[in-house]
Amino acid sequence: MGEFDRNQMKKYISRSPAWMSLKLRMTLLIGLLTVGMLAIIGAFFYFLLSDSLEQEMGERALGVSKSVAQVTQVIEEIERGDPGRMTIQNIVEPIRESTGAEFIVVGDINETRYSHPNPEQIGQKMIGEDNDRALNEGLAYISQAEGSLGPSIRGKSPLINESGEVIGVVSVGFLVEDVRGVVNNYRNLLFSALALIMIIGVGGAILISFYIKKVLFGLEPEEISYLLLQKETILQSAHEGIIAVNRSGKITLLNKAAQRLLEVEKDQLNRYIGHPVQELLPNSRLPDVLESGESQYDEEMAFGDHIVVVNRVPLYDDGMLVGAVSTFRNKTEIERLTKELTKVREYAEGLRAQTHEFSNKLYTISGLLQLDQKQEAVDFIKKETDSQQKWIHQLIDQVADPMVSAILLGKLNQAHELGVKLVIDPESTLSSVLSRGKRHAMVTALGNVVDNAIDAVKHLPREEREVSVFFTDLGEEVLFEIEDQGSGISEEVSRRMFDQGYSTKEGENRGFGLAISKRVLESVGGTMTMEATGGKGTCFVITIPISSNGEER
């Protein structure tokens, strides 16, 4: 895409300020995301650290208080009841210094201090009013309260004598201010690490934005969206079917024209997208293109009932084969139009011959009337009328399915116009009405086989141009036999007659009628075979089961 084209595109599709480029937006978004996540993580770890440290200090204080409460000499001094002896102060002060506790206070049942970091507080009442559970219930626990030294985290343990009586309490504490100081030291270290990670994250966001911009060929999101929409619209509006596969031969794209030709419903797309192309097209040659890396052009194939012209090209990215694309256009419609035009020409020639024949008959009737042979003229007219009515009544009486009746009547008229005698066996009968799919298959097969039979005899002398048709549904299937008196088919032709593209007729775009007919018959459980006639000519046998898979007869 040239610079002019990109500028024109930006002019018409840009919805963002010019300065707000993809690189800037990605940098801001990734940067903000990184900063936000790190801020949340930092806050979480800060509060988690604070709670954990307070819990750890409380457990530590509780452990020290339990140890002091087990000292026998401390219990004896409390029982002695003389805080002025300073004995307990001398016992616990070394313990306080070694454990780093802010204070170890031992009090009696009346909460009178026997030890304190400040000797002047010995003999006075303990402060905090959080000794009740230790003194009244004999429990050891952690608490927070404000004492003479300030707010602190405390471990409380009861003093119990040999009789099991609670005689005092041991309180070990760490000041909240000291705990917060430790937390702040960790916080600074934590936030420094997060800030470093944040700087690295923002730098990474800038590098990522430059890389993605390069990978996207410098396009902005609006430009990418526009190109994607444009591509999708072109693909889906194209009359040609398009199938794309990746390097592994798995389908990555199937446009609407391809879905229509391959009869893939919208809700079946997931069944094929991402799966090997052979699951959808067993005769696909896209794997050959992936293997050879060479393009294939204008090859004819049959997709179901459709004849298509296929092109296949490999996809390269920086010289590396990454997939292949197949495009195909429906040739059946063009062929049908060609056949219709051919039939129109044949009808025109038949009408000319018929006009000449009817002119002769009119002259005959005119001559009979001029000779006053009225009865002979009436008999002559009645004979000609009865010939046409006989066909119609025969088909109405013998064929229940209107579509089969219509194709047979059409072929009778076509054969008559071409001077071919098409005879329907009077013993023939068809009382069954076929399902839609089977009716379509039967009409397709009958049309092709009868056309081939007429072609086989129309070059013969007029008295030898005969095609006979017999049909019945007395068994479990509908059976049609179409026999002509042509020159017959050699063994080599009989082996290949159902091969797609094979034909003994001259001209292009032949060899598809019998192949398609056989395929559509087999799709509904039917068959098409050729039987020997014991002499010249050819006999085709078409069968279709009357009912299957719960279908009504």
C-alpha positions in Angstrom: 0.0 0.0 0.0 1.5 3.3 -1.1 1.8 6.3 1.1 -0.8 8.2 -0.9 -3.3 5.3 -0.5 -2.7 5.2 3.3 -3.2 8.9 3.6 -6.4 8.7 1.6 -7.6 5.8 3.8 -6.8 7.8 7.0 -8.7 10.7 5.6 -11.9 8.8 5.2 -11.8 6.2 8.0 -9.9 7.7 10.9 -12.0 8.1 14.0 -9.2 9.0 16.5 -7.1 12.2 16.9 -4.0 12.2 14.7 -1.6 12.3 17.6 -3.3 9.2 19.2 -1.4 6.6 17.3 -1.4 2.9 17.9 2.0 3.0 19.4 1.0 5.7 21.9 -2.2 4.0 22.8 -0.5 0.6 23.3 2.2 2.2 25.4 -0.4 4.1 27.6 -2.7 1.1 27.9 0.1 -1.4 28.8 1.8 1.1 31.0 -1.4 1.9 32.9 -2.2 -1.7 33.2 1.3 -2.5 34.6 1.2 0.5 37.0 -2.3 -0.5 38.2 -1.4 -4.1 38.7 1.8 -3.3 40.5 -0.1 -0.7 42.7 -2.6 -3.3 43.7 0.0 -6.0 44.3 2.1 -3.5 46.3 -0.8 -2.5 48.5 -1.8 -6.1 49.0 1.7 -7.1 50.1 2.1 -4.0 52.3 -1.1 -4.8 54.3 -0.2 -8.5 54.3 3.3 -7.7 55.6 1.9 -5.4 58.3 -0.6 -8.0 59.5 1.9 -10.8 59.3 4.5 -8.8 61.3 2.0 -7.8 63.9 0.8 -11.4 64.2 4.4 -12.6 64.4 5.2 -10.0 67.2 2.1 -11.0 69.1 3.1 -14.8 68.9 6.6 -13.9 70.0 5.3 -11.8 73.0 3.0 -14.6 73.9 5.8 -17.2 73.8 8.0 -15.1 76.1 5.1 -14.5 78.5 4.4 -18.2 78.7 8.1 -18.9 79.4 8.3 -16.3 82.2 5.0 -17.7 83.7 6.7 -21.1 84.1 9.6 -19.7 86.2 9.2 -21.1 89.7 11.0 -18.3 91.4 8.6 -15.8 89.9 5.6 -17.7 91.2 7.2 -17.9 94.6 7.9 -14.2 94.7 4.3 -13.4 93.7 3.0 -15.6 96.5 5.4 -13.9 98.9 3.7 -10.6 98.0 6.6 -8.1 98.3 7.1 -6.1 95.0 9.8 -4.0 96.6 12.3 -6.9 96.8 13.1 -6.4 93.1 13.7 -10.1 92.7 11.3 -10.6 89.8 12.7 -7.4 88.2 16.2 -8.9 88.3 14.9 -12.2 86.8 12.9 -10.8 83.8 15.1 -7.8 82.8 17.8 -10.0 81.2 15.1 -12.0 79.4 13.6 -8.7 78.1 16.9 -7.5 76.8 17.7 -10.8 75.1 14.3 -11.1 73.4 14.1 -7.5 72.3 10.7 -7.0 74.0 9.8 -3.4 74.9 8.6 -4.5 78.4 8.0 -7.6 80.6 5.6 -6.7 83.4 4.7 -9.3 86.1 1.7 -8.5 88.2 -0.2 -10.2 91.0 -3.9 -11.0 91.2 -4.6 -7.3 92.0 -2.6 -6.2 88.9 0.2 -4.7 91.1 3.4 -4.5 89.1 6.4 -6.6 90.3 8.6 -5.7 87.3 8.7 -2.9 84.7 11.3 -1.4 82.4 10.9 1.7 84.4 11.7 0.7 88.1 9.6 3.7 89.3 6.5 1.9 88.0 7.0 -1.1 90.2 4.4 -1.4 92.9 1.8 0.6 90.9 -1.2 -0.9 89.1 -0.9 -2.3 85.6 -2.5 -0.1 82.8 -4.4 -1.4 79.8 -7.4 -3.1 81.4 -6.8 -6.2 79.3 -5.8 -8.7 82.0 -9.3 -10.0 82.8 -9.1 -13.2 80.7 -5.7 -14.2 82.2 -6.7 -13.4 85.8 -10.3 -14.6 85.8 -10.3 -17.4 83.2 -6.6 -18.5 83.3 -6.2 -18.0 79.5 -3.1 -17.1 77.5 -3.8 -14.7 74.6 -2.6 -11.7 72.4 -4.1 -8.3 72.8 -3.5 -4.7 71.8 -3.8 -1.9 74.3 -2.2 1.4 75.4 -0.1 1.2 78.5 2.4 3.5 80.3 4.8 3.2 77.4 2.2 3.8 74.6 0.2 1.5 72.3 1.6 -2.0 72.2 1.1 -5.6 71.1 1.0 -7.8 74.1 1.2 -11.4 75.0 -0.7 -12.3 78.3 -0.2 -15.5 80.3 -1.6 -16.3 83.8 0.7 -17.2 86.8 -0.6 -20.4 88.4 0.7 -21.9 91.6 1.0 -25.5 92.6 -2.6 -25.6 93.8 -3.8 -24.5 90.3 -4.9 -21.1 91.4 -4.3 -18.0 89.3 -2.1 -15.7 91.4 -1.0 -13.2 88.8 -0.3 -12.3 85.2 2.8 -11.9 82.9 2.5 -9.2 80.2 5.2 -9.1 77.4 4.9 -6.3 74.8 6.3 -4.7 71.7 5.4 -1.1 70.9 3.2 -0.6 67.8 5.4 2.2 66.8 8.4 -0.2 66.7 6.4 -2.7 64.6 5.4 0.0 62.2 9.0 1.1 61.9 10.0 -2.4 60.8 7.0 -2.5 58.4 8.0 0.8 56.9 11.6 -0.5 56.3 10.1 -3.4 54.4 7.7 -1.1 52.7 10.4 1.0 51.3 12.3 -2.0 50.0 9.0 -3.4 48.5 8.1 -0.2 46.8 11.6 0.3 45.4 11.4 -3.2 43.8 7.9 -2.4 42.4 9.1 0.9 41.0 11.9 -0.9 39.2 9.5 -3.5 37.8 7.2 -0.6 36.8 10.0 1.1 34.8 10.9 -2.2 33.1 7.1 -2.8 32.3 6.7 0.6 30.7 9.9 0.1 28.7 8.6 -3.3 27.6 5.3 -1.7 26.7 7.1 0.7 24.4 9.1 -2.1 22.8 6.0 -4.2 22.3 4.1 -1.3 20.7 7.0 -0.7 18.2 7.1 -4.5 17.4 3.3 -4.8 16.9 3.3 -1.7 14.8 6.0 -3.2 12.6 4.2 -6.5 12.3 1.0 -4.7 11.3 2.9 -2.8 8.5 2.4 0.5 10.3 -1.4 0.3 10.0 -3.7 1.8 12.6 -6.6 -0.2 14.1 -9.2 1.7 12.0 -7.2 0.9 8.9 -7.0 -2.8 9.8 -10.8 -2.9 10.6 -11.5 -1.2 7.3 -9.3 -3.6 5.3 -10.8 -6.6 7.1 -14.3 -5.4 6.4 -13.4 -4.7 2.8 -11.7 -8.1 2.3 -14.7 -9.9 3.9 -17.2 -8.0 1.8 -15.2 -8.8 -1.4 -14.9 -12.5 -0.5 -18.5 -12.9 0.4 -19.9 -11.0 -2.5 -17.7 -12.8 -5.1 -19.6 -15.2 -7.4 -16.6 -17.4 -7.4 -16.2 -20.0 -4.7 -13.1 -19.5 -2.6 -11.4 -22.0 -0.2 -8.2 -21.3 1.6 -6.1 -23.8 3.6 -3.0 -23.4 5.8 0.3 -25.2 5.5 -1.2 -28.3 7.1 -4.0 -28.5 4.6 -6.7 -27.4 7.0 -9.5 -25.0 5.9 -9.2 -21.4 7.1 -11.7 -19.7 4.8 -14.9 -20.8 3.0 -16.9 -18.0 1.4 -20.6 -18.0 0.7 -20.3 -18.9 -3.0 -18.2 -22.0 -2.0 -20.7 -22.9 0.7 -23.5 -22.7 -1.8 -21.8 -24.8 -4.4 -20.7 -27.4 -1.8 -24.1 -27.3 -0.1 -22.6 -26.4 3.3 -25.1 -24.8 5.7 -24.1 -21.9 7.8 -24.4 -23.9 11.0 -22.1 -26.6 9.6 -19.1 -24.2 9.1 -17.5 -25.1 12.4 -17.5 -28.7 11.2 -15.1 -27.9 8.4 -13.2 -24.7 9.4 -9.9 -25.9 11.0 -10.3 -29.4 9.6 -8.5 -31.1 6.6 -9.9 -30.0 3.2 -10.3 -33.7 2.3 -13.2 -34.0 4.7 -15.1 -31.5 2.6 -13.6 -32.2 -0.8 -12.1 -35.8 -1.0 -10.9 -35.1 -4.6 -9.3 -31.8 -3.8 -5.8 -31.3 -5.2 -4.9 -28.5 -2.8 -2.5 -30.9 -0.9 -0.7 -31.3 -4.2 -0.2 -27.6 -4.5 1.0 -27.4 -0.9 3.5 -30.2 -1.7 4.7 -28.9 -5.1 4.3 -25.1 -4.6 3.1 -24.8 -8.2 -0.1 -23.2 -9.4 -2.9 -25.0 -11.3 -5.3 -23.2 -13.6 -8.6 -23.9 -15.4 -9.1 -27.5 -14.4 -12.6 -28.9 -14.6 -14.1 -30.8 -11.6 -17.5 -32.0 -10.5 -18.8 -30.8 -7.1 -21.9 -32.8 -6.5 -24.3 -31.8 -9.4 -22.1 -28.9 -10.4 -19.3 -28.7 -13.0 -16.8 -26.1 -11.9 -13.6 -24.7 -13.3 -10.9 -24.6 -10.6 -7.8 -22.5 -10.1 -5.3 -23.3 -7.3 -2.4 -21.1 -6.2 0.1 -21.3 -3.3 0.5 -18.6 -0.7 3.9 -17.4 0.2 5.1 -15.2 3.1 8.7 -13.9 2.8 9.5 -16.8 0.5 7.9 -19.4 2.8 4.9 -21.5 1.7 2.2 -20.8 4.3 -1.0 -22.1 2.5 -3.0 -22.3 -0.7 -6.1 -20.8 -2.2 -8.6 -22.5 -4.5 -11.1 -20.5 -6.6 -13.8 -22.1 -8.7 -16.6 -20.9 -10.8 -19.8 -22.8 -11.6 -19.7 -24.0 -15.2 -23.0 -26.0 -14.9 -25.1 -22.9 -15.4 -23.3 -22.0 -18.6 -23.6 -25.5 -19.8 -27.2 -25.6 -19.0 -27.7 -22.4 -21.0 -25.7 -23.9 -23.9 -27.8 -27.1 -23.8 -31.0 -25.0 -23.7 -29.8 -23.1 -26.8 -28.9 -26.3 -28.5 -32.4 -27.7 -27.7 -33.9 -24.5 -29.0 -32.0 -24.9 -32.2 -33.1 -28.6 -32.3 -36.7 -27.6 -31.6 -36.5 -25.0 -34.3 -35.3 -27.6 -36.8 -38.0 -30.0 -35.6 -40.6 -27.3 -35.9 -39.5 -26.6 -39.4 -39.8 -30.3 -40.2 -43.1 -30.5 -38.4 -44.4 -27.4 -40.2 -43.6 -29.0 -43.5 -45.3 -32.2 -42.3 -48.4 -30.3 -41.0 -48.5 -28.3 -44.3 -48.7 -31.6 -46.2 -51.4 -32.8 -43.8 -53.3 -29.6 -44.2 -53.0 -29.9 -48.0 -54.3 -33.5 -47.7 -57.3 -32.3 -45.6 -57.9 -29.5 -48.0 -57.9 -32.0 -51.0 -60.3 -34.3 -49.2 -62.7 -31.5 -48.5 -62.5 -30.3 -52.1 -63.2 -33.8 -53.2 -66.2 -33.8 -50.9 -64.6 -36.7 -48.8 -65.7 -35.2 -45.5 -65.7 -38.5 -43.5 -62.2 -39.3 -44.7 -61.0 -35.8 -43.6 -62.6 -36.3 -40.2 -61.0 -39.7 -39.8 -57.6 -38.3 -40.8 -57.9 -35.5 -38.2 -59.0 -37.9 -35.5 -56.1 -40.2 -36.2 -53.6 -37.3 -35.7 -55.3 -36.1 -32.5 -55.5 -39.5 -31.0 -51.7 -40.0 -31.4 -51.1 -37.0 -29.1 -53.8 -37.8 -26.6 -52.6 -41.4 -26.4 -49.2 -40.2 -25.0 -50.9 -38.0 -22.4 -53.4 -40.5 -21.2 -50.8 -43.3 -21.1 -48.6 -41.2 -18.8 -51.5 -40.1 -16.6 -52.7 -43.6 -16.2 -49.3 -45.3 -15.8 -47.2 -42.7 -13.8 -48.3 -41.4 -10.4 -45.3 -39.0 -9.9 -46.0 -35.8 -11.9 -42.3 -34.8 -12.3 -41.4 -38.2 -13.8 -44.6 -38.0 -16.0 -43.5 -34.5 -17.2 -40.0 -35.5 -18.1 -41.3 -38.5 -20.1 -43.9 -36.4 -21.9 -41.2 -33.8 -22.8 -38.9 -36.5 -24.1 -41.7 -37.9 -26.2 -42.3 -34.6 -27.8 -38.5 -34.0 -28.3 -38.1 -37.4 -29.9 -41.1 -36.9 -32.2 -39.7 -33.5 -33.3 -36.3 -35.1 -34.1 -38.0 -37.9 -36.0 -37.2 -40.6 -33.4 -39.8 -43.1 -32.2 -39.9 -43.1 -28.4 -41.9 -46.1 -27.3 -43.1 -46.6 -23.7 -43.9 -50.2 -22.9 -47.7 -50.5 -22.3 -47.0 -52.8 -19.3 -45.0 -50.1 -17.6 -46.4 -48.7 -14.3 -45.3 -46.3 -11.6 -47.7 -46.0 -8.7 -45.2 -44.5 -6.2 -44.5 -40.8 -5.6 -40.9 -40.3 -5.0 -39.4 -38.0 -2.3 -38.0 -34.7 -3.4 -34.3 -35.8 -3.5 -35.1 -39.1 -5.3 -37.4 -37.3 -7.8 -34.5 -34.9 -8.6 -32.1 -37.8 -9.1 -34.5 -39.7 -11.3 -35.4 -36.7 -13.5 -31.6 -35.9 -13.9 -30.7 -39.4 -14.8 -33.7 -40.0 -17.1 -33.1 -36.8 -19.0 -29.4 -37.6 -19.6 -29.9 -41.2 -20.6 -32.9 -40.6 -22.9 -30.9 -37.7 -24.6 -28.0 -40.1 -25.1 -30.3 -42.7 -26.5 -31.9 -40.2 -29.0 -28.5 -39.0 -30.0 -27.4 -42.7 -30.6 -30.3 -43.3 -33.2 -31.1 -40.0 -34.8 -28.4 -40.5 -37.5 -30.0 -43.9 -38.5 -32.6 -44.3 -41.3 -35.9 -43.0 -40.1 -37.5 -46.5 -39.8 -34.7 -47.6 -37.5 -34.8 -44.6 -35.1 -36.4 -46.2 -32.1 -35.9 -45.9 -28.3 -37.9 -48.0 -25.9 -38.6 -47.2 -22.2 -39.9 -49.6 -19.6 -40.5 -48.9 -15.9 -42.0 -50.5 -12.9 -42.1 -50.3 -9.1 -43.6 -53.7 -8.3 -40.6 -54.6 -6.0 -38.8 -52.6 -3.4 -37.4 -50.1 -5.9 -38.3 -48.1 -9.0 -36.7 -49.5 -12.1 -36.3 -47.9 -15.5 -34.9 -49.5 -18.6 -34.0 -47.3 -21.6 -32.9 -49.2 -24.7 -31.9 -47.8 -28.1 -31.1 -49.5 -31.4 -27.9 -47.6 -32.0 -24.5 -48.9 -32.9 -23.8 -50.1 -29.4 -20.8 -49.4 -27.0 -17.4 -51.0 -27.1 -15.9 -52.7 -24.1 -13.4 -50.0 -23.6 -16.0 -47.3 -23.7 -18.3 -49.2 -21.3 -15.4 -49.3 -18.7 -15.0 -45.5 -18.8 -18.5 -44.3 -19.7 -19.2 -43.1 -16.1 -15.8 -41.4 -15.7 -16.0 -37.6 -15.3 -14.9 -35.8 -18.5 -14.9 -38.9 -20.7 -17.1 -38.8 -23.9 -17.1 -40.3 -27.3 -18.8 -37.2 -28.7 -16.9 -34.4 -30.4 -16.7 -31.0 -28.9 -15.6 -29.5 -25.6 -17.3 -29.6 -22.2 -18.7 -33.1 -22.6 -18.5 -36.3 -20.5 -20.3 -34.9 -17.4 -23.9 -36.0 -17.9 -23.6 -39.7 -17.0 -21.0 -39.0 -14.3 -23.3 -36.5 -12.6 -26.4 -38.8 -13.0 -24.6 -41.8 -11.5 -23.4 -39.6 -8.6 -26.8 -38.1 -7.7 -28.4 -41.6 -8.0 -25.9 -43.1 -5.6 -26.5 -40.2 -3.2 -30.1 -41.4 -2.7 -29.2 -45.1 -2.7 -29.9 -45.7 -6.4 -27.8 -47.2 -9.2 -27.1 -46.8 -12.9 -25.8 -49.7 -15.0 -25.5 -50.7 -18.6 -26.6 -54.1 -19.7 -25.7 -56.0 -22.9 -28.6 -56.2 -25.4 -27.4 -59.3 -27.2 -26.7 -57.4 -30.4 -26.5 -53.8 -31.4 -27.8 -51.0 -29.3 -27.5 -50.1 -25.6 -29.7 -50.7 -22.5 -29.3 -48.5 -19.4 -30.9 -49.6 -16.1 -31.8 -47.0 -13.5 -32.9 -48.1 -10.0 -34.0 -46.1 -6.9 -35.2 -47.6 -3.6 -38.9 -46.7 -3.0 -38.5 -46.1 0.7 -35.6 -46.0 3.1 -34.7 -44.5 6.5 -38.3 -44.2 7.5 -39.5 -42.5 4.2 -43.1 -43.0 3.2 -43.7 -44.8 0.0 
